[in-house]
Amino acid sequence: MTGFGPLQGLRILDLTQALAGPFCTQVLADLGADVVKLEPPQTGDMARLSGPFHPSDKDMLDSGYFHSINRNKRSIILDLKNEEGKKILKSLLPSFDVLVENFRAGVMDSLGLSYETLARECPKLVYAAIRGFGDPRSGASPYVNWPAYDVVAQAMGGIIGITGTDTEHPTKVGSGIGDTVPALYLAIGILGAVLHAREKGHGQFVDVAMVDAVLGVCERIVHQRSFGKVSAVPEGNHHPFIAPFGIFRAKDGAVSIACPGDEFFQALCVGLDAAELATDPAFRKREGRRANRLALIQAVEKLTMGYTKAELQERLGGRIPFGPVYSMNEIALDNHFAARGMLAEIKCSTIPERVQIAGIPIKLSRTPGKVARRGPRQGEHTDEVLKEVGFSTGEIASWRRAGVVK
């Protein structure tokens, strides 16, 4: 595969599994980094077993979950519990800029592969870790040894506490943002550390806690408590102090409407044939709409329920901040996502047609990224990668016989 993207030349050794770690390295691979996924023997990354699987994939070899977050990568199999496997890993490091892992705190240390050990052998190495509650090197959380998944990070990071219809019904965000948001933060941290290493000649430890990252994107709840002396609670589908700003029912679903300013509110009233709202003293100015927020929400929704989503789009689209609430089936039919390349296609050997995964949101005019290939088969590139760093065919064959590599 020929090089592409702004990160050509950046090499990443990826020891991650599940979602948070692989999503981070996938973002970098989409922008051209050479990401080599180091998988253990037996099953490899747990995402390979998670599905969904295409009906024609009888042997369940091509998990949609795995391909979505591991496209553009290469895979090698290396047993890090074997002393020879550890030596091979250390031999690989001088050829790589970054190592990324998402084990529980202390796992790599117990293998004799701690950041400090690897940094002594490879001073320019950027070592990046993503864990539920972070690494003790950056601050010893009382929960450092707790396992964590997306829903745990959402719960303790604060986003579930402000999501839902009311305080009695806290609601998880549908997407796995407890994993993907920390992954994006880690990708940014990695790029910053790589720039520093290239300029100054030494790497560093990059640490993102999933719970911290969720709180980071819930920044509003921090200043609400500190400045406004309010502990935020679920506000349903509407903004706690701007109106109209939220989700409103339509005849056949729901739409989003956001009118924080007077000009947009007047345009909304015109689009809904609601002259009485536009002239109502309680709603005419921003302060009044805020003070009478609940009454205004009810008034606007009474109007939107008289139209379908398509009718509301015709009346309001492009005139105010507006969007229909889409299902994935509707996303697939909207030309915006096709025009923006957000429904990328890959070819898998077990599936007769090309299948879709999410495209790349980051658009660069000179060095664009791309979804260049499917996720790798487990160990598909073991020989290729080991030969690149100078190991011979004989050495690789002997390690394979011993079960160190596959």
C-alpha positions in Angstrom: 0.0 0.0 0.0 1.4 3.4 -1.0 1.7 6.1 1.6 -0.9 8.7 2.2 -1.9 11.4 4.7 0.0 13.8 6.9 1.3 11.2 9.3 3.4 9.2 6.8 6.6 8.2 8.5 5.0 7.9 12.0 5.2 4.4 13.2 3.1 3.1 16.0 3.2 -0.2 17.9 -0.3 -0.9 19.0 -0.8 -3.3 21.9 -4.5 -2.3 22.5 -7.7 -4.2 22.4 -11.5 -3.6 22.6 -12.5 0.0 21.7 -10.7 2.9 23.4 -7.1 2.0 22.4 -7.9 0.7 18.9 -10.0 3.7 18.1 -7.1 6.0 19.1 -4.6 4.2 16.8 -7.2 3.9 14.0 -7.5 7.7 14.0 -3.8 7.9 13.5 -3.8 5.1 10.9 -6.5 6.9 8.9 -4.1 9.9 8.7 -1.3 7.8 7.3 0.6 6.5 10.3 2.0 2.9 10.0 0.2 1.2 12.8 1.3 -2.4 13.6 -1.2 -4.2 15.8 0.6 -6.6 18.2 -1.9 -9.3 19.1 -1.5 -12.2 21.5 -1.8 -15.8 20.4 -5.1 -17.7 20.4 -8.0 -15.3 19.8 -6.2 -12.0 19.4 -8.1 -8.7 19.9 -11.5 -9.5 21.6 -13.1 -7.2 19.0 -12.6 -10.0 16.4 -15.2 -12.1 18.2 -17.7 -9.3 18.9 -19.5 -9.0 15.6 -21.7 -8.0 14.0 -21.1 -10.6 11.3 -22.4 -10.5 7.7 -24.9 -13.4 7.0 -22.5 -14.8 4.3 -19.6 -14.9 6.8 -20.3 -18.4 8.1 -17.0 -18.8 9.9 -17.3 -15.4 11.6 -14.0 -14.1 10.4 -14.9 -10.5 9.6 -16.3 -8.6 12.6 -17.8 -5.3 11.7 -16.7 -4.0 15.0 -13.1 -5.1 14.4 -12.9 -3.7 10.9 -14.4 -0.3 11.9 -11.6 0.4 14.5 -8.7 -1.5 13.0 -8.8 -0.6 9.3 -5.5 0.6 7.8 -3.4 -1.4 10.3 -1.1 -4.3 10.1 -1.1 -7.3 12.5 1.6 -9.4 14.1 1.2 -12.1 16.7 3.7 -12.0 19.5 3.6 -13.8 22.9 4.7 -11.2 25.5 4.5 -13.8 28.2 7.5 -15.5 26.6 10.9 -14.2 27.3 11.9 -14.5 23.7 8.7 -12.5 22.8 9.8 -9.7 25.1 13.2 -9.6 23.5 11.5 -9.3 20.1 9.4 -6.4 21.3 12.4 -4.6 22.5 14.1 -5.2 19.2 11.2 -3.6 17.4 11.1 -0.4 19.4 13.9 1.5 17.7 12.0 1.3 14.5 8.8 2.8 16.1 8.0 6.3 17.4 5.1 5.3 19.7 3.9 2.3 21.8 0.2 2.4 22.8 -1.4 0.0 25.4 -4.6 -0.2 27.4 -4.0 -2.9 29.9 -4.8 -2.4 33.5 -2.2 -0.4 35.5 0.8 -2.5 36.3 0.4 -5.2 33.7 3.3 -4.1 31.5 5.4 -3.5 34.6 4.8 -7.1 35.7 6.0 -8.3 32.3 9.2 -6.4 32.7 8.1 -4.0 30.0 7.4 -0.9 32.0 7.7 2.6 30.5 10.9 3.2 32.5 12.4 0.0 31.2 11.6 0.6 27.6 12.5 4.3 27.8 16.0 3.4 29.0 16.5 1.3 25.9 14.7 3.7 23.5 14.9 7.3 24.9 12.8 8.8 22.1 9.9 6.4 22.6 6.5 7.9 23.3 4.7 5.5 25.5 0.9 6.1 25.6 -1.6 4.4 27.9 -5.4 4.6 28.2 -7.0 3.1 31.3 -10.3 3.5 33.1 -8.8 5.6 36.0 -5.4 6.5 34.6 -1.9 5.5 35.5 -0.4 6.2 39.0 2.5 8.0 37.2 0.2 10.9 36.6 -1.8 10.7 39.8 -2.7 7.8 41.9 -6.5 7.3 41.8 -8.1 5.3 44.6 -9.7 3.4 41.7 -6.5 2.7 39.8 -7.0 -1.1 39.9 -10.7 -1.1 39.0 -11.6 -2.5 35.6 -13.7 -0.1 33.4 -15.7 0.0 30.2 -17.5 2.7 28.4 -20.6 2.7 30.7 -18.4 3.1 33.8 -16.6 6.1 32.3 -19.9 7.7 31.3 -21.3 7.1 34.8 -18.4 8.4 36.9 -17.3 11.1 34.4 -20.6 12.9 34.7 -22.3 12.5 31.4 -25.0 10.0 32.5 -25.7 12.3 35.5 -26.9 15.1 33.1 -28.5 12.8 30.5 -32.1 11.6 30.6 -35.6 12.9 31.2 -35.1 13.6 34.9 -33.0 12.7 38.0 -34.9 9.5 38.4 -34.1 8.2 34.9 -30.3 8.8 34.2 -29.6 7.6 30.6 -26.4 6.3 29.0 -25.4 8.0 25.8 -26.0 5.6 23.0 -22.6 5.8 21.4 -19.6 4.4 23.3 -18.2 7.8 24.1 -16.7 6.6 27.3 -14.2 4.9 25.0 -14.0 7.0 21.9 -13.7 10.4 23.6 -10.6 9.3 25.7 -9.2 7.8 22.5 -9.4 11.2 20.7 -7.7 12.9 23.7 -5.0 10.2 23.6 -4.4 10.7 19.9 -3.9 14.4 20.5 -1.5 13.7 23.4 0.5 11.3 21.2 0.9 13.8 18.4 2.1 16.5 20.9 4.6 14.1 22.5 5.9 13.0 19.1 6.5 16.6 18.1 8.4 17.2 21.3 10.4 14.0 20.9 11.4 14.9 17.4 12.5 18.4 18.5 14.1 17.6 21.8 15.3 14.0 21.4 13.4 12.4 24.2 10.0 10.8 24.6 7.6 10.7 27.5 4.7 8.9 29.1 1.2 10.0 27.8 -1.7 9.0 30.1 -5.4 9.4 29.6 -8.0 8.2 32.0 -11.4 7.3 30.4 -13.2 8.9 33.4 -11.2 12.1 33.1 -11.9 12.4 29.4 -15.6 12.2 29.9 -15.5 14.9 32.5 -13.4 16.9 30.1 -16.2 17.0 27.5 -18.7 17.6 30.2 -16.9 20.8 31.1 -20.1 22.8 31.6 -21.0 20.9 34.8 -17.8 22.0 36.4 -18.3 25.8 35.9 -22.0 25.5 36.6 -21.2 24.2 40.1 -18.3 26.6 40.7 -19.7 29.8 39.1 -23.4 29.2 39.3 -23.5 27.2 42.5 -25.6 24.5 40.8 -25.0 20.8 40.5 -26.2 20.0 37.0 -29.0 17.4 36.6 -30.6 15.8 33.6 -32.5 18.4 31.5 -34.2 16.0 29.1 -33.9 17.1 25.5 -33.4 20.8 26.1 -30.7 23.2 27.2 -30.8 24.2 30.9 -30.6 28.0 30.2 -31.2 28.6 26.4 -34.5 28.3 24.6 -35.6 27.0 22.2 -32.6 24.8 22.1 -33.2 21.0 21.9 -35.3 18.2 20.5 -38.9 18.7 19.5 -41.5 16.1 18.4 -42.7 16.0 14.8 -45.5 14.0 13.2 -43.1 11.2 12.3 -40.3 11.5 14.7 -38.3 14.4 16.1 -36.1 17.3 15.0 -33.5 19.5 16.6 -33.9 23.3 16.8 -31.4 25.7 18.3 -32.3 29.4 18.4 -30.2 31.2 21.1 -30.4 34.6 19.4 -33.3 36.9 18.6 -32.7 36.7 14.8 -33.0 33.0 14.7 -36.0 33.0 17.0 -37.8 35.4 14.7 -36.9 33.2 11.7 -38.3 30.1 13.5 -41.6 31.9 14.1 -41.8 32.8 10.4 -41.1 29.3 9.3 -43.7 27.9 11.7 -46.3 30.6 10.8 -46.3 31.6 14.5 -46.6 35.3 14.5 -48.1 35.2 18.0 -44.9 33.7 19.4 -42.8 36.3 17.6 -44.7 39.2 19.2 -45.3 37.7 22.6 -43.6 39.9 25.2 -42.6 36.8 27.2 -40.6 35.4 24.3 -39.5 38.4 22.1 -36.1 38.8 23.8 -33.5 36.2 24.9 -33.9 37.0 28.6 -37.6 36.4 28.4 -37.2 33.2 26.6 -34.8 32.0 29.2 -37.1 33.0 32.1 -40.1 31.4 30.4 -38.2 28.4 29.0 -40.7 25.6 29.8 -43.7 27.5 28.4 -41.8 28.3 25.2 -40.7 24.7 24.7 -44.3 23.5 25.0 -45.5 26.2 22.6 -42.9 25.4 19.9 -43.5 21.6 20.2 -47.2 22.1 19.8 -46.4 23.7 16.4 -43.7 21.2 15.3 -46.0 18.3 16.0 -48.2 19.5 13.1 -45.6 18.7 10.5 -43.5 15.8 9.3 -39.7 15.9 9.6 -39.5 16.5 5.8 -42.0 19.4 6.0 -40.0 21.0 8.9 -36.8 20.6 7.0 -38.4 22.4 4.0 -39.6 25.2 6.3 -36.6 25.6 8.6 -33.6 24.0 7.0 -30.9 26.6 6.2 -32.8 29.4 7.9 -32.1 28.4 11.5 -29.9 25.8 13.2 -32.0 22.8 12.4 -31.7 19.0 11.8 -34.0 16.0 11.8 -33.2 13.3 14.3 -31.9 10.5 12.0 -31.8 6.8 12.2 -28.8 5.1 10.5 -31.2 4.1 7.6 -31.9 7.8 7.1 -28.2 8.8 7.4 -27.5 6.3 4.6 -30.0 8.1 2.3 -28.8 11.6 3.0 -26.5 12.9 0.3 -24.5 14.9 2.8 -22.8 11.8 4.2 -22.0 10.5 0.7 -20.6 13.8 -0.4 -18.4 14.0 2.7 -17.1 10.4 2.4 -18.5 9.4 5.7 -19.8 6.0 4.5 -16.5 4.3 3.6 -16.4 1.0 1.9 -14.1 -2.0 2.4 -13.8 -5.4 0.8 -13.6 -8.6 2.9 -12.9 -12.0 1.4 -15.8 -13.6 3.3 -18.4 -11.2 2.1 -19.6 -10.9 -1.6 -20.4 -7.2 -1.6 -18.4 -4.2 -0.3 -19.5 -3.3 3.2 -19.6 0.1 4.9 -17.8 1.5 8.0 -17.7 5.0 9.3 -15.5 7.4 7.2 -12.9 9.9 8.3 -14.3 13.2 9.8 -10.9 15.0 9.5 -10.5 16.5 6.1 -7.1 17.9 4.9 -6.8 19.6 1.6 -3.1 18.7 0.8 -2.6 15.4 2.7 -6.0 13.7 3.1 -6.4 10.5 5.0 -8.4 7.6 3.7 -9.8 4.2 4.5 -7.3 2.3 2.4 -8.0 -1.3 3.5 -9.9 -3.6 5.8 -8.7 -4.6 9.2 -5.9 -7.2 9.2 -6.2 -10.9 9.7 -4.7 -11.9 12.9 -0.9 -12.2 12.3 -1.3 -11.3 8.7 1.9 -9.2 8.7 4.1 -11.0 11.2 6.8 -12.0 8.7 6.6 -8.7 6.8 7.1 -6.6 9.9 9.8 -8.7 11.5 11.8 -8.8 8.2 11.5 -5.0 8.0 13.5 -4.6 11.2 16.2 -7.1 10.1 15.1 -10.6 11.4 15.8 -13.4 9.1 13.4 -16.0 7.6 15.2 -18.7 9.7 14.8 -16.7 13.0 11.1 -16.1 12.3 10.6 -19.8 11.5 12.2 -20.9 14.7 10.1 -18.5 16.8 7.0 -19.8 15.0 7.9 -23.4 15.9 8.3 -22.4 19.5 4.9 -20.5 19.5 6.5 -17.1 20.2 5.2 -15.7 16.9 2.5 -16.7 14.5 
